Amino acid sequence: MKFDEILVLLGEFGPYQKRIYFLVGLPAINAGIFMMINVFLLGNPDHRCAIPGCDNDTYAVQSNLHAILINRTIPPPDDDNFKYDECHLFPPNASYYDNYSRPTNASKYKCDKWVYDESVFHENVVTEMSVVCDKEILQSIAKMTFFIGVLFGDLTFGVVADRYGRKKSFYLSILLLLVSTIVLYWVQNFVEYSVVRFFIGAGCAGIFLVGFVIAMEMVGPSKRLWAGTFWQVWFEIGLIILSGVAYLVRDWRKLQIIMAIPTVIYLPYYWLIPESSRWLLSQGRPAEAEAVLRKAARVNKVTLPDDFLDQCEPDNDTGKVWHLFRSRKLAIRTSVIFYNWLAIATVYYGLSLNTGNLGGDFYLNFLLQGVSEFPAYVICLLLFDRLGRKKLLIGFFFLGGLSCIATLFTRIYGGEKLEAATITLAMVGKMCVSGTFTVIYVFSAELYPTVVRNSGVGTSSCFSRFGVISAPYIAGLNTVVNGDLGRALPLVIFGSFSVSAGLLSLHLPETAHARLPETIDDAENFPMYRY
C-alpha cells in the first residue's frame, strides 16, 4: 500500500487537511506581502535638486516666486517625460539670477541634496536615504540582494525540512521573518536595509516552500491539482492587502511595522501544526506517523485499519537530478523546463517591479496586477484536463509575451493618450505569467520521474531564483534608456522571455491523462501509455 492509498482511506481533503492547509496558508499571505513590499519601499518618486539656500524648498511649486527660482536654478530635463533635470543644478553665479529667465549656455553641476514629489510616497527608503542619481543603481542591488536571500532560503530551509523535519523548518522560517521584518523598522542606512532584506527574503522562501510541502503531503492524489492551484491564491491575497495598506500608509517605516506585527500570531504554530506523517515514515518513525494519522482520522470521522502502516510501502528515491541529462531527449526536456522556470520568474517579478513605469495611478496599477491573477487560476482549473498542460502553458506564454511586446507601440506611438491600453496589455501579461506559474508546477511534477521528482522540482525552483535576481535590473532599464522607449523596454524584454519559453515548450510532451513516469527509463520513453 502506497501512502497515497492511506490518504484515500483517510479522506483526500477532509476537515483535518483543510485545517492544516488553512493554518500553513495564512503565513504565505505574509510571505507574499514581504516579497513585494519593495515596490513601495524602493519606489522611485519624481525628484529634482534642492535649491541652495532655500530651506523650505519643496518639489511642488508653492508660488510664482518659487516657480521663477526653480526655473533659474534647475536645468531643463533631457527626457520630455520629466519636469526637471533630476540630478543637476546651474552654478550659483549671480549673473544668472538677475532676471526671471532660465540661464542659457550655462554649465551644470551635480547636486547632493534633493526634494521629492510626495504625491505617491510621503517618505520611503529612496527619499530618506537619497538613493537617486549616481546612487540609483543601489536600488537594483538591494532588490537583487533580497532575491539572493530568497534563493538562500530555498536551499537552506529545503535541506532543513528534509533532514530535521517540515515542522521545524517551517517554524524557523516564521521566526526569521518575524524578527527580520521588525528589525527593518530600525535600520539607519542602506547597507543595513539590504542585509535585513536578505534575511526577510530567506524567511519568505522558507514559509512559502515548506508550507506548500506540508499542505500538499497530506492531500490525496485527486485533490492535489485544486489544492496546488489555490496555493498561489494565498500569495495574491497578500498583494491585495499590501496595496490597500500601502495606499493608506505612505511612510515606509510605519508600513513596514504594520505589516510585520501580525506575524506574531504565528508563534503558537509549533504546537498547532503536526510534523508531516509522510516525512516521519521516510525517517523510520512509524509510531509518530501513526499518531498523526490516527488524529487526522478522528477529525475526519473515519476509521483506519489496525495494521494500515504495516502494509505501507516506503518511497525509494534512487535517482539523481543529473540522470535527467543522460540522453539527448531527456537533456532537452530538462533544459526546457529549467529555462521555463527562469523565464516565468523573471517576467512575474519583473512586471511587479515595473509597476511605476506603467503610468496612471501607482496603487491602482499594483492592485490590478494582483487581481488580474485570479482569472488565470480559474482558467487553469477549467482547462487543465480539457486542453492539456502543454497547450495551456504555450498559450499563456504567447498571449502574455505578445501583450508585453505590444506595449512598445502603445508607449512610443500613443504616449499618455494610450496609457490605458499600455496598462491593460501589462495586466494581460501579468495574468498570463501567473497562469504559467501555476501550470509549470504541475507540468514539471508530472514530467519528472518519481525517483527524482522532488529534487527535480527543487532544482527547477533554484533556476527561477536566478531569473528574479535579474528582474530588478531589467525593470530598471528606464533609468539607462530615456523616454518612452526606456519605459517600454523592460516590458519588451519580459515579453521576449515569455515568447521564447513558449517556443521551446513545443519540445515537451503532453502529460494530461498519462501515467506518470516512475523511473529514469520511464521518463526517457514518456509517454508510454495513458489512462
RORO-781670 format. One record per residue (C-alpha): x, y, z; residue in three letters. Coordinates in steps of 0.001 Angstrom, whole numbers, plus 500000, padded with zeros to 6 digits. Each point is the difference from the previous one (the first is absolute). Last residue first. Layout:
+--------+--------+--------+-----+
:   east :  north :     up : res :
+--------+--------+--------+-----+
:      X :      Y :      Z : ALA :
...
+--------+--------+--------+-----+
***
This chain:
+--------+--------+--------+-----+
:   east :  north :     up : res :
+--------+--------+--------+-----+
: 494893 : 506070 : 481294 : TYR :
: 502928 : 500657 : 497712 : ARG :
: 502981 : 498023 : 498834 : TYR :
: 503662 : 500419 : 499197 : MET :
: 500051 : 503786 : 500399 : PRO :
: 502881 : 500156 : 500741 : PHE :
: 502810 : 497786 : 498699 : ASN :
: 502810 : 501897 : 501725 : GLU :
: 497864 : 500643 : 503071 : ALA :
: 499179 : 496293 : 500331 : ASP :
: 503723 : 499180 : 499759 : ASP :
: 500737 : 502516 : 502786 : ILE :
: 497453 : 498198 : 502173 : THR :
: 496405 : 500564 : 501137 : GLU :
: 498554 : 501934 : 497058 : PRO :
: 496460 : 501284 : 500574 : LEU :
: 497226 : 498220 : 498195 : ARG :
: 498535 : 502300 : 497372 : ALA :
: 496613 : 501740 : 500206 : HIS :
: 501662 : 503408 : 499507 : ALA :
: 503777 : 499713 : 499651 : THR :
: 500571 : 501477 : 496530 : GLU :
: 503576 : 499769 : 498725 : PRO :
: 502440 : 502950 : 500065 : LEU :
: 501838 : 501216 : 496878 : HIS :
: 497311 : 502608 : 499239 : LEU :
: 500981 : 501505 : 503344 : SER :
: 502985 : 501637 : 498285 : LEU :
: 497670 : 502277 : 498038 : LEU :
: 498071 : 500977 : 503114 : GLY :
: 503213 : 500773 : 501893 : ALA :
: 501084 : 502263 : 497137 : SER :
: 496643 : 501816 : 500113 : VAL :
: 500238 : 500591 : 503764 : SER :
: 503583 : 501225 : 499991 : PHE :
: 499164 : 502314 : 497100 : SER :
: 497063 : 501418 : 501972 : GLY :
: 502250 : 500753 : 502958 : PHE :
: 502429 : 501754 : 497661 : ILE :
: 497188 : 502022 : 498408 : VAL :
: 498600 : 500888 : 503420 : LEU :
: 503406 : 501265 : 501158 : PRO :
: 500388 : 502072 : 496789 : LEU :
: 496676 : 501852 : 500246 : ALA :
: 501108 : 502636 : 502539 : ARG :
: 503363 : 500444 : 498323 : GLY :
: 498350 : 500343 : 496597 : LEU :
: 497631 : 502609 : 501418 : ASP :
: 502929 : 502230 : 500916 : GLY :
: 503435 : 499232 : 501331 : ASN :
: 501976 : 496756 : 499957 : VAL :
: 502160 : 499467 : 503102 : VAL :
: 497460 : 500821 : 502715 : THR :
: 497288 : 498292 : 497947 : ASN :
: 502110 : 496848 : 500231 : LEU :
: 498925 : 499578 : 503622 : GLY :
: 497514 : 497182 : 499354 : ALA :
: 502804 : 498044 : 498312 : ILE :
: 502314 : 500565 : 502956 : TYR :
: 497295 : 499064 : 502507 : PRO :
: 499185 : 496761 : 498081 : ALA :
: 503559 : 498595 : 499980 : SER :
: 499769 : 498530 : 503510 : ILE :
: 496469 : 498809 : 499204 : VAL :
: 501329 : 497893 : 497148 : GLY :
: 502801 : 498477 : 502033 : PHE :
: 497302 : 499055 : 502485 : ARG :
: 498117 : 498088 : 497312 : SER :
: 503018 : 497753 : 499532 : PHE :
: 499746 : 499046 : 503687 : CYS :
: 496350 : 499054 : 499466 : SER :
: 501048 : 497616 : 497241 : SER :
: 502452 : 498354 : 502407 : THR :
: 497200 : 499512 : 502530 : GLY :
: 497658 : 498602 : 497338 : VAL :
: 502662 : 497470 : 499009 : GLY :
: 500939 : 499193 : 503609 : SER :
: 496410 : 499168 : 500844 : ASN :
: 499296 : 498069 : 496796 : ARG :
: 503302 : 498115 : 499842 : VAL :
: 498900 : 496384 : 500602 : VAL :
: 496399 : 500797 : 499048 : THR :
: 500883 : 500971 : 496445 : PRO :
: 499926 : 503685 : 499027 : TYR :
: 497363 : 500864 : 497402 : LEU :
: 497020 : 499982 : 502380 : GLU :
: 501635 : 502180 : 502652 : ALA :
: 501198 : 502379 : 497298 : SER :
: 496534 : 500384 : 498475 : PHE :
: 498305 : 500588 : 503370 : VAL :
: 502346 : 502770 : 501124 : TYR :
: 500306 : 501300 : 496437 : ILE :
: 496233 : 500451 : 499661 : VAL :
: 499606 : 502288 : 503006 : THR :
: 502964 : 502208 : 499105 : PHE :
: 498818 : 500073 : 496379 : THR :
: 496625 : 501310 : 501144 : GLY :
: 501647 : 502748 : 502017 : SER :
: 501978 : 500859 : 496856 : VAL :
: 496702 : 500329 : 498154 : CYS :
: 498381 : 502329 : 502520 : MET :
: 503102 : 502190 : 500146 : LYS :
: 500109 : 500299 : 496190 : GLY :
: 496303 : 500852 : 499896 : VAL :
: 500694 : 502652 : 502642 : MET :
: 502848 : 501448 : 497903 : ALA :
: 497696 : 500169 : 496968 : LEU :
: 497376 : 501831 : 502050 : THR :
: 502553 : 502477 : 501376 : ILE :
: 501246 : 500820 : 496505 : THR :
: 496437 : 500360 : 498708 : ALA :
: 499151 : 502382 : 502855 : ALA :
: 503101 : 502087 : 499206 : GLU :
: 498971 : 500322 : 496355 : LEU :
: 499747 : 503803 : 500015 : LYS :
: 502912 : 500200 : 502476 : GLU :
: 502420 : 498770 : 497362 : GLY :
: 498212 : 498709 : 496914 : GLY :
: 502694 : 499263 : 497445 : TYR :
: 502842 : 499085 : 502369 : ILE :
: 497987 : 498579 : 502912 : ARG :
: 497243 : 498277 : 498033 : THR :
: 502558 : 498576 : 497570 : PHE :
: 502447 : 498633 : 502585 : LEU :
: 497034 : 498802 : 502066 : THR :
: 499489 : 497328 : 497323 : ALA :
: 503009 : 498084 : 501357 : ILE :
: 498219 : 499467 : 503328 : CYS :
: 496835 : 498722 : 498332 : SER :
: 502059 : 497782 : 497697 : LEU :
: 501645 : 498352 : 502995 : GLY :
: 496797 : 499447 : 501940 : GLY :
: 498133 : 498498 : 497058 : LEU :
: 502973 : 497883 : 498948 : PHE :
: 500928 : 498634 : 503429 : PHE :
: 496415 : 499431 : 501096 : PHE :
: 499241 : 498045 : 496832 : GLY :
: 503211 : 497971 : 500341 : ILE :
: 499098 : 498986 : 503564 : LEU :
: 496398 : 499171 : 499132 : LEU :
: 501033 : 497980 : 496956 : LYS :
: 502519 : 498006 : 502034 : LYS :
: 497861 : 499389 : 503086 : ARG :
: 496956 : 498633 : 498192 : GLY :
: 496966 : 501694 : 498462 : LEU :
: 497284 : 498134 : 501875 : ARG :
: 502075 : 498839 : 502971 : ASP :
: 501539 : 503303 : 501062 : PHE :
: 497259 : 502057 : 498305 : LEU :
: 497559 : 500911 : 502782 : LEU :
: 502481 : 500041 : 502886 : LEU :
: 502554 : 501936 : 497966 : CYS :
: 497460 : 502559 : 498792 : ILE :
: 498893 : 500617 : 503597 : VAL :
: 503619 : 500478 : 501081 : TYR :
: 500636 : 502453 : 497173 : ALA :
: 496835 : 501951 : 500859 : PRO :
: 501457 : 500556 : 503518 : PHE :
: 503248 : 501541 : 498767 : GLU :
: 498447 : 503272 : 498850 : SER :
: 499120 : 500866 : 503602 : VAL :
: 503649 : 500341 : 500997 : GLY :
: 501006 : 502008 : 496949 : GLN :
: 496883 : 502122 : 500415 : LEU :
: 501018 : 500858 : 503559 : LEU :
: 503467 : 501085 : 498872 : PHE :
: 498525 : 502127 : 497207 : ASN :
: 497548 : 501596 : 502419 : LEU :
: 502841 : 500888 : 502345 : TYR :
: 502115 : 501668 : 497309 : PHE :
: 497148 : 501943 : 498371 : ASP :
: 500729 : 500553 : 496310 : GLY :
: 503354 : 499297 : 498397 : GLY :
: 501411 : 496535 : 499410 : LEU :
: 503541 : 500673 : 501204 : ASN :
: 499179 : 499862 : 503726 : GLY :
: 498612 : 496476 : 499728 : THR :
: 503259 : 498595 : 498586 : ASN :
: 500834 : 498130 : 503220 : LEU :
: 496866 : 497883 : 499589 : SER :
: 500711 : 499400 : 496313 : LEU :
: 503554 : 498925 : 500845 : GLY :
: 498811 : 497637 : 502708 : TYR :
: 497829 : 498031 : 497592 : TYR :
: 502212 : 500405 : 496921 : VAL :
: 503218 : 498811 : 501624 : THR :
: 498208 : 497227 : 501908 : ALA :
: 498362 : 498690 : 496833 : ILE :
: 503229 : 500178 : 497972 : ALA :
: 502085 : 498110 : 502588 : LEU :
: 497349 : 497325 : 500486 : TRP :
: 499638 : 499580 : 496244 : ASN :
: 503761 : 499807 : 499571 : TYR :
: 500235 : 497120 : 502490 : PHE :
: 497112 : 498213 : 498284 : ILE :
: 501643 : 500416 : 496595 : VAL :
: 503305 : 498695 : 501355 : SER :
: 498255 : 496940 : 501429 : THR :
: 498264 : 499238 : 496720 : ARG :
: 503168 : 500434 : 497943 : ILE :
: 502104 : 497895 : 502407 : ALA :
: 497385 : 497233 : 500058 : LEU :
: 499978 : 499710 : 496216 : LYS :
: 503792 : 500193 : 499686 : ARG :
: 500572 : 497293 : 502599 : SER :
: 501616 : 499946 : 503458 : ARG :
: 498858 : 503496 : 500865 : PHE :
: 497155 : 499063 : 502362 : LEU :
: 502473 : 497761 : 501845 : HIS :
: 501531 : 503250 : 501263 : TRP :
: 497035 : 500391 : 502348 : VAL :
: 500758 : 496766 : 501820 : LYS :
: 497950 : 496830 : 500229 : GLY :
: 499613 : 497421 : 502766 : THR :
: 497110 : 501516 : 501924 : ASP :
: 498169 : 497056 : 501553 : ASN :
: 496538 : 500917 : 501214 : ASP :
: 499131 : 497780 : 502950 : PRO :
: 497234 : 497397 : 499564 : GLU :
: 497177 : 500171 : 502530 : CYS :
: 498548 : 496597 : 500912 : GLN :
: 501127 : 500147 : 503627 : ASP :
: 498667 : 503547 : 500137 : LEU :
: 496383 : 498849 : 499560 : PHE :
: 500229 : 497384 : 502757 : ASP :
: 497095 : 501076 : 502171 : ASP :
: 497888 : 501061 : 497022 : PRO :
: 499090 : 503720 : 499864 : LEU :
: 496623 : 501252 : 501161 : THR :
: 498533 : 503244 : 498684 : VAL :
: 498600 : 503043 : 501763 : LYS :
: 502287 : 502517 : 498237 : ASN :
: 501129 : 501348 : 503379 : VAL :
: 500445 : 496468 : 501357 : ARG :
: 501860 : 498913 : 496847 : ALA :
: 502347 : 502971 : 500247 : ALA :
: 500819 : 499034 : 503584 : LYS :
: 500721 : 496452 : 498859 : ARG :
: 502217 : 501345 : 497207 : LEU :
: 502086 : 502085 : 502385 : VAL :
: 500394 : 497145 : 502491 : ALA :
: 500872 : 497596 : 497158 : GLU :
: 502808 : 502274 : 498836 : ALA :
: 501424 : 500131 : 503528 : GLU :
: 499970 : 496198 : 500241 : ALA :
: 501367 : 499609 : 496461 : PRO :
: 503263 : 501888 : 500619 : ARG :
: 502293 : 498552 : 497314 : GLY :
: 500969 : 503383 : 498512 : GLN :
: 497861 : 499507 : 496862 : SER :
: 497050 : 499208 : 502271 : LEU :
: 500480 : 503252 : 501903 : LEU :
: 500157 : 501916 : 496700 : TRP :
: 496641 : 498594 : 498877 : ARG :
: 498557 : 500732 : 503439 : SER :
: 500962 : 503643 : 499603 : SER :
: 500580 : 501457 : 503454 : GLU :
: 496966 : 501464 : 501679 : PRO :
: 498958 : 503673 : 499905 : ILE :
: 498393 : 501561 : 503084 : LEU :
: 502776 : 499719 : 502599 : TRP :
: 502771 : 501536 : 497899 : TYR :
: 497376 : 502303 : 498519 : TYR :
: 499613 : 501941 : 503266 : PRO :
: 502348 : 502760 : 498622 : LEU :
: 497851 : 500544 : 496904 : TYR :
: 498019 : 502888 : 501505 : ILE :
: 503239 : 502016 : 500224 : VAL :
: 500024 : 500347 : 496199 : THR :
: 497296 : 502656 : 500466 : PRO :
: 502743 : 502458 : 501132 : ILE :
: 501957 : 500040 : 496737 : ALA :
: 497492 : 501664 : 497615 : MET :
: 499375 : 502888 : 502377 : ILE :
: 503754 : 500215 : 500670 : ILE :
: 500869 : 500340 : 496314 : GLN :
: 497225 : 502474 : 499184 : LEU :
: 501020 : 502214 : 502921 : LYS :
: 503614 : 499917 : 498871 : ARG :
: 499080 : 500664 : 496360 : TRP :
: 497765 : 503023 : 500552 : ASP :
: 497104 : 500043 : 497491 : ARG :
: 497509 : 498080 : 502150 : VAL :
: 496515 : 499985 : 498417 : LEU :
: 501049 : 498914 : 496520 : TYR :
: 502571 : 497613 : 501486 : ALA :
: 497247 : 498358 : 502079 : VAL :
: 497794 : 499417 : 496958 : GLY :
: 502752 : 498804 : 497643 : SER :
: 501442 : 497722 : 502688 : LEU :
: 496672 : 498289 : 500637 : ILE :
: 499615 : 499318 : 496268 : ILE :
: 503558 : 498692 : 499722 : LEU :
: 499561 : 497708 : 503014 : GLY :
: 496791 : 498589 : 498542 : ILE :
: 502029 : 499292 : 496861 : GLU :
: 502495 : 497863 : 501926 : PHE :
: 497229 : 497984 : 501662 : TRP :
: 498497 : 499489 : 496537 : VAL :
: 503101 : 498136 : 498819 : GLN :
: 499045 : 497113 : 502276 : TRP :
: 496673 : 499787 : 498161 : PHE :
: 501677 : 498300 : 497051 : THR :
: 501725 : 497398 : 502169 : GLY :
: 496809 : 499200 : 501914 : ALA :
: 497956 : 499643 : 496810 : TRP :
: 502559 : 497806 : 498242 : LEU :
: 500734 : 498114 : 503211 : ARG :
: 496417 : 498850 : 500558 : LYS :
: 500070 : 496706 : 498060 : SER :
: 503350 : 498974 : 501520 : PRO :
: 499029 : 500467 : 503659 : GLY :
: 501215 : 503025 : 501956 : VAL :
: 502205 : 499428 : 503070 : MET :
: 503323 : 500551 : 498230 : GLU :
: 498542 : 503045 : 498245 : MET :
: 499600 : 502241 : 503039 : ALA :
: 503358 : 499212 : 501591 : ILE :
: 501777 : 500380 : 496634 : VAL :
: 498316 : 503338 : 499282 : PHE :
: 500927 : 501267 : 503454 : GLY :
: 503592 : 498934 : 499347 : VAL :
: 500211 : 502079 : 496817 : LEU :
: 497988 : 503081 : 501007 : PHE :
: 501298 : 500302 : 503548 : ILE :
: 503599 : 499207 : 499128 : GLY :
: 500066 : 502407 : 497061 : ALA :
: 498520 : 502851 : 502048 : CYS :
: 502543 : 499414 : 502779 : GLY :
: 502933 : 500072 : 497569 : ALA :
: 498699 : 503211 : 498428 : GLY :
: 499646 : 501615 : 503425 : ILE :
: 503587 : 498991 : 500683 : PHE :
: 501229 : 501808 : 496888 : PHE :
: 497754 : 502963 : 500863 : ARG :
: 501969 : 500365 : 503230 : VAL :
: 503268 : 500219 : 498078 : VAL :
: 498609 : 502489 : 497460 : SER :
: 498621 : 502352 : 502661 : TYR :
: 503191 : 499867 : 502029 : GLU :
: 501977 : 500969 : 496904 : VAL :
: 497519 : 502766 : 499204 : PHE :
: 500310 : 501755 : 503332 : ASN :
: 498142 : 500415 : 503290 : GLN :
: 498111 : 496749 : 500507 : VAL :
: 497385 : 500164 : 502787 : TRP :
: 496828 : 498800 : 498229 : TYR :
: 502002 : 497242 : 498308 : LEU :
: 500396 : 498285 : 503380 : VAL :
: 496256 : 499263 : 500061 : ILE :
: 500109 : 498326 : 496570 : THR :
: 503148 : 498050 : 500971 : SER :
: 498591 : 498603 : 503249 : VAL :
: 496648 : 498870 : 498605 : LEU :
: 501419 : 498607 : 496762 : LEU :
: 502688 : 498021 : 501820 : LEU :
: 497493 : 498657 : 502526 : LEU :
: 497611 : 498917 : 497236 : ILE :
: 502789 : 498303 : 498063 : SER :
: 501129 : 498188 : 503161 : LEU :
: 496431 : 498761 : 500421 : TYR :
: 499886 : 498608 : 496466 : PHE :
: 503357 : 498243 : 500371 : SER :
: 499005 : 498472 : 503318 : LYS :
: 496666 : 498732 : 498632 : LYS :
: 501406 : 498631 : 496751 : ARG :
: 502533 : 497792 : 501757 : GLY :
: 503656 : 499881 : 500941 : TYR :
: 501674 : 498704 : 496828 : ARG :
: 497496 : 500637 : 497212 : ASP :
: 498641 : 503233 : 501471 : ALA :
: 503477 : 501263 : 500896 : VAL :
: 501175 : 499379 : 496423 : VAL :
: 497009 : 501861 : 498563 : GLY :
: 500450 : 502750 : 502599 : PHE :
: 503548 : 500619 : 498832 : THR :
: 499587 : 499713 : 496225 : LEU :
: 496773 : 501949 : 499626 : ASP :
: 501075 : 502494 : 502663 : GLY :
: 503300 : 500724 : 498235 : PHE :
: 498104 : 500538 : 496733 : LEU :
: 497642 : 502402 : 501788 : VAL :
: 503000 : 501767 : 501534 : GLY :
: 501447 : 500384 : 496509 : ILE :
: 496601 : 501504 : 499208 : PHE :
: 500433 : 502634 : 502700 : PHE :
: 503529 : 500790 : 498867 : THR :
: 498706 : 500578 : 496452 : MET :
: 497447 : 502501 : 501295 : LYS :
: 502729 : 501788 : 501954 : ALA :
: 502290 : 499993 : 496949 : ILE :
: 497197 : 501419 : 497848 : SER :
: 499499 : 502922 : 502402 : GLN :
: 503763 : 500415 : 500336 : LEU :
: 500150 : 500810 : 496281 : ILE :
: 498314 : 503310 : 500878 : GLU :
: 503101 : 501188 : 501841 : LYS :
: 501239 : 502264 : 497175 : ASP :
: 496501 : 501506 : 499704 : CYS :
: 497912 : 498799 : 502941 : VAL :
: 500388 : 498092 : 503283 : VAL :
: 499383 : 503032 : 502202 : SER :
: 499694 : 497996 : 503253 : MET :
: 496611 : 501372 : 501046 : GLU :
: 498706 : 500496 : 496452 : THR :
: 500987 : 496562 : 498703 : VAL :
: 499034 : 498186 : 503195 : VAL :
: 496499 : 501467 : 500009 : ASN :
: 498339 : 503253 : 500974 : GLU :
: 496727 : 501581 : 498915 : HIS :
: 499800 : 497646 : 497052 : PHE :
: 497657 : 500574 : 497039 : VAL :
: 499209 : 503752 : 500088 : SER :
: 503144 : 500738 : 501993 : GLU :
: 502148 : 501177 : 497063 : ASP :
: 503509 : 500191 : 501372 : TYR :
: 502565 : 502632 : 500933 : VAL :
: 503689 : 499293 : 499537 : TRP :
: 503429 : 500536 : 501522 : LYS :
: 503407 : 499075 : 498641 : ASP :
: 499986 : 501962 : 496737 : CYS :
: 501870 : 499388 : 496794 : LYS :
: 501206 : 502952 : 497942 : TYR :
: 498693 : 501695 : 496907 : LYS :
: 501640 : 502362 : 497499 : SER :
: 498071 : 502973 : 498748 : ALA :
: 499195 : 500454 : 496331 : ASN :
: 496722 : 501666 : 500929 : THR :
: 498802 : 500985 : 503457 : PRO :
: 496227 : 499654 : 500589 : ARG :
: 498196 : 503328 : 499928 : SER :
: 498849 : 502132 : 502936 : TYR :
: 502926 : 502394 : 500065 : ASN :
: 503077 : 500780 : 502089 : ASP :
: 500468 : 496395 : 501080 : TYR :
: 502486 : 498696 : 497460 : TYR :
: 502396 : 502834 : 500528 : SER :
: 500090 : 499086 : 503687 : ALA :
: 501702 : 496679 : 499302 : ASN :
: 498663 : 497092 : 502068 : PRO :
: 500871 : 497342 : 497388 : PRO :
: 496984 : 498509 : 498174 : PHE :
: 498869 : 496865 : 501755 : LEU :
: 500055 : 496307 : 499121 : HIS :
: 498510 : 496614 : 500963 : CYS :
: 496305 : 499885 : 499162 : GLU :
: 499914 : 502349 : 497013 : ASP :
: 496460 : 501258 : 500290 : TYR :
: 496445 : 499407 : 498831 : LYS :
: 500593 : 496449 : 498796 : PHE :
: 498409 : 498129 : 497079 : ASN :
: 501762 : 502281 : 497504 : ASP :
: 503308 : 498344 : 500876 : ASP :
: 503212 : 502052 : 500049 : ASP :
: 498460 : 502159 : 502693 : PRO :
: 500285 : 503807 : 500190 : PRO :
: 502606 : 501305 : 502444 : PRO :
: 498892 : 500919 : 503552 : ILE :
: 501046 : 503356 : 501475 : THR :
: 498358 : 502767 : 497920 : ARG :
: 496752 : 498115 : 499453 : ASN :
: 499854 : 498846 : 503613 : ILE :
: 500380 : 503590 : 501209 : LEU :
: 497310 : 501184 : 497591 : ILE :
: 497621 : 497264 : 501209 : ALA :
: 500676 : 500932 : 503638 : HIS :
: 499165 : 503637 : 499225 : LEU :
: 496787 : 498914 : 498294 : ASN :
: 499051 : 497990 : 503070 : SER :
: 500349 : 496638 : 501753 : GLN :
: 501090 : 497754 : 497107 : VAL :
: 500022 : 496393 : 501168 : ALA :
: 503460 : 498505 : 500357 : TYR :
: 500536 : 501907 : 503223 : THR :
: 502476 : 502664 : 501145 : ASP :
: 499579 : 501287 : 503558 : ASN :
: 503712 : 500438 : 500661 : ASP :
: 500749 : 501800 : 496721 : CYS :
: 503737 : 500693 : 500270 : GLY :
: 500870 : 497637 : 497152 : PRO :
: 496932 : 498825 : 498052 : ILE :
: 499480 : 496289 : 500612 : ALA :
: 500769 : 497863 : 496967 : CYS :
: 497060 : 498329 : 498321 : ARG :
: 497692 : 497091 : 500715 : HIS :
: 497320 : 497738 : 498564 : ASP :
: 499514 : 497005 : 502267 : PRO :
: 502008 : 496738 : 499816 : ASN :
: 498128 : 497283 : 501893 : GLY :
: 502440 : 498176 : 502244 : LEU :
: 497720 : 499459 : 503002 : LEU :
: 496912 : 499816 : 497801 : PHE :
: 501045 : 497390 : 497430 : VAL :
: 502201 : 498546 : 502741 : ASN :
: 496779 : 498763 : 501649 : ILE :
: 499827 : 497213 : 497414 : MET :
: 501585 : 496972 : 501676 : MET :
: 499009 : 501444 : 503367 : PHE :
: 496292 : 499881 : 499224 : ILE :
: 500125 : 496619 : 498276 : GLY :
: 501802 : 498475 : 502981 : ALA :
: 497364 : 501494 : 502282 : ASN :
: 497259 : 498282 : 498001 : ILE :
: 502057 : 496785 : 500113 : ALA :
: 499751 : 500281 : 503796 : PRO :
: 496227 : 499379 : 499641 : LEU :
: 500407 : 496961 : 497753 : GLY :
: 501643 : 497822 : 502656 : VAL :
: 496925 : 500281 : 502226 : LEU :
: 497464 : 499708 : 497161 : PHE :
: 501582 : 496864 : 498519 : TYR :
: 500273 : 498449 : 503468 : ILE :
: 496296 : 500605 : 500661 : ARG :
: 499021 : 498815 : 496526 : LYS :
: 502022 : 496831 : 500516 : GLN :
: 498158 : 499242 : 503249 : TYR :
: 496566 : 500833 : 498564 : PRO :
: 500498 : 497567 : 497090 : GLY :
: 502050 : 500425 : 496856 : PHE :
: 500857 : 496493 : 498848 : GLU :
: 498036 : 498197 : 502681 : GLY :
: 501882 : 497615 : 502276 : LEU :
: 499509 : 496983 : 497762 : LEU :
: 501122 : 502036 : 496972 : VAL :
: 502889 : 501364 : 502047 : LEU :
: 501074 : 496442 : 500803 : ILE :
: 500005 : 499260 : 496270 : GLU :
: 502281 : 503010 : 499472 : ASP :
: 502440 : 498449 : 502498 : PHE :
: 500360 : 496984 : 497742 : LYS :
: 498643 : 496590 : 501017 : MET :
+--------+--------+--------+-----+
***
